[in-house]
Amino acid sequence: MDKSGHDVAQTKLYVLDTNVLIHDPNALLNFQEHMVAIPMTVLEELDHLKTGKHSVAAECRQAIRLIDQLLGAATPEQVERGVPIQRGKGGPRGSLSILMSRLDMVPSGLPEHLNDNKIINQLVELQGRRPELLVVLVSKDINMRLKARACGVAAEDYHTDQLVDDVALLPRGYHHFPGSFWNKVGKVETRQEIGRTLHRVLLGEGMPQVHVNEFIVDEQGFVGWVKQVDKRHMLLLDLHQEPLLHQEAWGLRPRDIYQALALYALLDPDIHLVNLTGAAGSGKTILALAAAIEQTVVSKRYRRIIATRSVQGLDEDIGFLPGTEAEKMEPWLGAITDNLEALHMDDENTHGSVDYILQKVPLQFKSLNYIRGRSFQQSLILIDECQNLTPHQMKTIITRAGNGSKVVCLGNLAQIDTPYLSAPSSGLTYLTERFKDFPQGVHITLQGVPRSVLAEYAEAHL
C-alpha cells in the first residue's frame, strides 16, 4: 500500500511453461503490456523436442525462432533484465526475458529431479528476491499449476485462444423448431428463382441468433438454409426434406435429417469446409468417406482423397513401424477401412471390394507431418479426430488447402486424448467458433448413435 492506504498495483511477470509454447508458438506476443519470461529449463525442453518426427517438433522450432527474433542482438544482461517487444509501428509493449538458473538458489522443498519442480523452485526464489513483481506461472498442465499454488506461486491456464468457456454454447449448425417454424415468423417475402425458392424472413422476438449456412428444421418437414443474415432479416433457401433424405453417395443414404444436411454440405461444390462433430457412431466418418469416393470416382470433382487423423503418440510411433508411409498409417486409419467395409457389406466379397476400392480410388493415408508445408490442389482432405488438435495445429493444416480443394474435419469433443487439451481449448472448438460466419463453410453436430442399439446405450449410460 502507498501512504494514502491504496493498493499499489504490482508489475506482472508471466512465466510460460513449455506446453504453452507448444500449444501456441506465438503465445509470447499475447500478453500485451505485461512482462513475459521463459525459464532456461523451458528452452532446454524446446531444444530437446525441436528435432524428430513427432507433431510438436514444428511448434518448438517456431517458438525458438520467435524467441530469437524478439531478443535480437540483446546483451546477456538485457536478456536477463527484459528486452522490449516491438509490436509493429506502435512502439514496444511489454518485454521478454530469460530466467537464468541461480546457483545460489535455495530450493523450496520440491525435489529437483523433475523439470516442473525446477521451474517452480526458481519462481519461488524469484518471488522472494523481487517482491515488487507478481510472478504468474502460465501452464496447460493442471498438476503443475496445483504444485505452484501449493508453493505460493500464482498459476493460471493459457486461455488466449479459448473462445468459449462451455462447449454447450457452440453453434450446432442448425436450429430445431417444435411444431411449425412459420408460427414464429411475423413477416416473410417469398420469391422464385430458377429451380429454387427463397424466403426473406423478418427476425422477431423469440428467434434464435442465426449464422450464415446454418439450417432451420421444424417438425412439419420444413428445412431452410440460411444464405444471408443481417440485424433484421435472414434469407432462407427452401430445401425439401424428402429429396434430402433420398440423397445417395456411393450407395449410402442418410438415416436422419441431420445426416442428410451433412451429406448435402459434403456434396456441395461451393462449400469448401465441412465440420462434422458428434458422438461416436453418429456417422461422421462413413458420410465423409462415401461423399469423398463419390466425388473422386464418379463426378471426378477432386483428383484425390487425403486422409489423416490426429492420434496421441502417432507421430512418435510411426517411425518404428515397418513399410511405406501408407502401410505405416494404415493401422491408425482403421476407421477409414472399417467404414469402407461398411459401405460394401452387401457385396459378395466385402474384403475383395475394399481391396479393389483401395487400388482404384486415389485415397492416400498421410501423417500430419506430411501435410505441414504442403499445398494440395483439387483434393478432398479428410481430417479425423480433430478434437486432439490445438488451435495452432488446426490453422496449420487447414491453410494447406489449395485451389479447388475441400477440407472435411471430423471429431468428438467428448473423446479428447491429448494432454493439456480440454473441450473448450480444443482446435475443433476453436474452428467451430471462428468459422461460424464463413460463407463457404458448414458445421453440423450429428445426432443419435445409429451404429447399434448397444453403442447407443453405452454412449448414454457409460
Residue pairs with C-beta under 8 A, 6 or more apart in sequence:
1 7
1 8
2 8
10 132
10 133
10 134
11 35
11 132
11 133
11 134
12 34
12 35
12 133
12 134
12 136
13 34
13 35
13 36
13 37
13 126
13 133
13 134
13 135
13 136
14 31
14 34
14 35
14 36
14 37
14 136
14 138
15 36
15 37
15 38
15 39
15 99
15 119
15 123
15 135
15 136
15 137
15 138
16 27
16 28
16 36
16 37
16 38
16 42
16 138
16 158
17 42
17 116
17 119
17 137
17 138
17 139
17 140
17 141
17 144
18 42
18 45
18 46
18 49
18 115
19 139
19 140
19 141
19 419
19 420
20 27
20 138
20 139
20 140
20 158
21 27
21 28
21 38
21 42
21 46
21 59
21 60
21 63
22 49
22 56
22 59
22 60
22 63
22 390
23 59
23 140
23 158
23 161
23 390
23 391
23 392
23 420
23 421
23 425
24 30
24 158
24 160
24 161
24 390
24 391
24 392
25 59
25 60
25 62
25 63
25 66
25 392
26 62
26 66
26 392
27 63
27 138
27 158
27 160
28 36
28 38
28 63
28 66
28 67
28 70
28 85
28 96
29 66
29 85
29 87
30 160
31 94
32 93
32 94
33 93
33 94
34 94
35 82
35 94
35 95
35 97
36 85
36 94
36 95
36 96
36 97
37 82
37 96
37 97
37 98
37 99
38 67
38 96
38 97
38 98
38 99
39 98
39 99
39 101
39 118
39 119
39 122
40 98
40 99
40 100
40 101
41 101
41 115
41 118
41 119
41 122
42 119
43 64
43 67
43 98
44 115
45 115
46 60
46 63
46 64
47 60
47 64
49 56
49 57
49 60
50 57
50 60
50 61
50 64
51 57
52 316
53 315
53 316
53 318
53 319
53 367
53 369
54 315
54 316
55 310
55 314
55 315
55 368
55 369
55 393
58 369
58 372
58 396
59 392
59 393
67 96
70 83
70 85
70 86
70 96
71 79
71 83
71 96
71 98
72 83
74 83
79 97
79 98
80 97
80 98
80 100
81 97
82 95
82 96
82 97
83 95
83 96
83 97
84 92
84 93
84 94
84 95
85 92
85 93
85 94
85 95
85 96
86 92
87 93
99 122
99 126
101 118
101 122
102 122
102 125
105 121
105 122
105 125
106 125
107 121
108 120
108 121
108 124
108 125
108 151
109 151
110 117
110 120
110 121
110 147
110 151
111 117
112 118
112 121
116 141
116 144
116 147
117 147
119 137
119 144
120 137
120 144
120 147
120 148
120 151
120 153
121 151
123 135
123 137
123 148
123 151
123 153
124 151
124 152
124 153
126 133
126 135
127 133
127 135
127 152
127 153
134 154
135 153
135 154
136 153
136 154
136 155
136 156
137 144
137 145
137 148
137 153
137 154
137 155
137 156
138 155
138 156
138 157
138 158
139 145
139 148
139 155
139 157
139 158
140 157
140 158
140 419
140 420
140 421
140 425
141 419
141 420
142 157
144 155
145 155
145 156
145 157
146 155
148 154
148 155
149 155
157 425
159 425
161 391
161 392
161 425
161 430
162 424
162 425
162 429
162 430
163 429
163 430
163 433
163 434
164 170
164 424
164 429
164 433
165 424
166 424
167 413
167 423
167 424
167 429
170 429
170 432
170 433
171 211
171 214
171 432
171 433
171 436
171 443
172 443
172 444
172 445
173 214
173 215
173 261
173 275
173 442
173 443
173 444
173 445
174 214
174 215
174 216
174 217
174 258
174 261
174 444
174 445
175 208
175 210
175 214
175 215
175 216
175 217
176 217
176 218
177 184
177 216
177 217
177 218
177 219
178 218
178 219
179 218
179 219
179 220
180 218
180 219
180 220
180 222
181 216
181 218
181 220
181 222
181 224
182 188
182 218
182 222
184 204
184 206
184 207
185 201
185 202
185 204
186 202
186 204
187 201
187 202
187 204
188 199
188 200
188 201
188 202
189 199
189 200
190 197
190 198
190 199
190 200
191 197
191 198
191 200
192 198
196 237
196 238
197 237
197 238
198 227
198 235
198 236
198 237
198 238
199 224
199 235
199 236
199 238
200 233
200 234
200 235
200 236
201 233
201 234
201 235
201 236
202 232
202 233
203 210
203 231
203 232
203 233
203 234
210 216
210 226
210 229
210 234
211 226
211 229
211 436
211 437
212 226
212 227
212 228
212 229
212 437
212 438
212 439
213 225
213 226
213 227
213 271
213 438
213 439
213 441
213 442
213 443
214 225
214 226
215 223
215 224
215 225
215 226
215 239
215 261
215 444
216 222
216 223
216 224
216 225
216 226
216 236
217 223
217 257
217 261
221 241
222 238
222 241
223 238
223 239
223 240
223 241
223 244
223 257
223 261
224 236
224 237
224 238
224 239
225 236
225 237
225 239
226 234
226 235
226 236
227 235
227 236
227 237
228 234
228 235
229 235
239 264
241 257
241 260
244 254
244 257
244 260
244 261
244 264
245 253
245 254
245 257
245 260
246 253
247 253
247 254
247 260
247 263
247 264
247 267
249 263
249 266
249 267
249 287
249 290
249 291
249 293
249 294
250 290
250 291
250 293
250 294
250 297
250 298
250 343
251 290
251 343
252 263
252 286
252 287
252 290
252 343
254 260
254 262
254 263
254 283
254 287
255 283
255 448
255 450
256 447
256 448
256 450
258 444
258 445
258 446
258 447
258 448
259 283
259 287
259 446
259 450
261 444
262 274
262 276
262 283
262 284
262 287
262 444
262 446
263 287
263 290
263 291
265 271
265 274
265 442
265 444
266 274
266 287
266 288
266 291
266 292
266 408
267 291
267 294
267 295
268 442
269 301
270 440
271 406
271 440
271 441
271 442
272 401
272 405
272 406
272 407
272 440
272 441
273 398
273 406
273 407
273 408
273 409
273 435
273 438
273 440
273 441
273 442
274 288
274 406
274 407
274 408
274 409
274 441
274 442
274 443
274 444
275 408
275 409
275 428
275 431
275 432
275 435
275 441
275 442
275 443
275 444
276 284
276 287
276 288
276 408
276 409
276 410
276 411
276 443
276 444
276 446
277 284
277 410
277 411
277 412
277 413
277 428
277 432
277 443
277 444
277 445
277 446
278 284
278 412
278 445
278 446
278 447
279 412
279 414
279 446
279 449
279 459
280 412
280 415
280 449
280 451
280 455
280 459
281 449
281 450
281 451
281 452
281 455
281 456
281 459
282 446
282 447
282 448
282 449
282 450
282 451
283 446
283 450
284 410
284 411
284 412
284 446
285 335
285 336
285 339
285 384
285 410
286 339
286 342
286 343
288 382
288 408
288 410
289 336
289 339
289 340
289 343
289 382
290 343
291 408
292 302
292 305
292 363
292 380
292 382
292 408
293 305
293 343
293 357
293 361
293 363
295 301
295 302
295 380
296 302
296 303
296 304
296 305
296 361
296 362
296 363
296 380
297 360
297 361
302 378
302 379
302 380
302 404
302 405
302 406
303 362
303 377
303 378
303 379
304 362
304 363
304 364
304 378
304 379
304 380
305 361
305 362
305 363
305 364
305 379
305 380
305 381
305 382
306 364
306 366
306 371
306 376
306 379
306 380
306 381
306 382
307 333
307 336
307 363
307 364
307 365
307 366
307 382
307 384
308 329
308 333
308 365
308 366
308 367
308 368
308 370
308 371
308 381
308 382
308 383
308 384
308 397
309 332
309 333
309 335
309 383
309 384
309 385
310 368
310 383
310 384
310 385
310 386
310 387
310 388
310 389
310 393
310 418
311 332
311 385
311 388
311 417
312 388
312 417
312 418
312 419
314 332
314 367
314 368
315 367
315 368
315 369
318 328
318 329
318 332
318 367
321 327
321 328
321 331
322 328
325 365
325 366
325 367
325 370
326 364
326 365
328 367
329 365
329 366
329 367
330 337
330 365
333 365
333 384
335 384
336 363
336 365
336 382
336 384
337 354
337 358
340 354
340 357
340 358
341 350
341 351
341 354
344 350
344 353
344 354
344 357
347 353
357 363
368 393
368 397
371 381
371 397
371 400
372 396
372 397
372 400
374 400
375 400
375 402
376 400
376 401
376 402
376 405
377 402
377 403
377 404
377 405
378 402
378 403
378 404
378 405
379 401
379 402
379 405
379 406
380 405
380 406
380 408
381 397
381 400
381 401
381 405
381 406
381 407
381 408
382 408
382 410
383 389
383 397
383 407
383 408
383 409
383 410
384 410
384 411
385 410
385 411
385 417
386 394
386 409
386 410
386 411
386 426
386 427
386 428
386 431
387 411
387 412
387 413
387 415
387 416
387 421
387 423
387 426
387 427
387 428
388 411
388 416
388 417
388 418
388 421
388 426
389 397
389 426
389 427
389 428
390 418
390 421
390 425
390 426
390 427
391 425
391 427
391 430
391 431
392 427
393 427
394 409
394 427
394 428
394 430
394 431
395 427
397 407
398 407
398 409
398 431
401 407
409 428
409 431
411 426
411 428
413 423
413 426
413 428
413 429
414 423
416 422
416 423
416 426
423 429
432 443
435 441
435 443
436 443
448 456
449 455
449 456
449 459
450 456
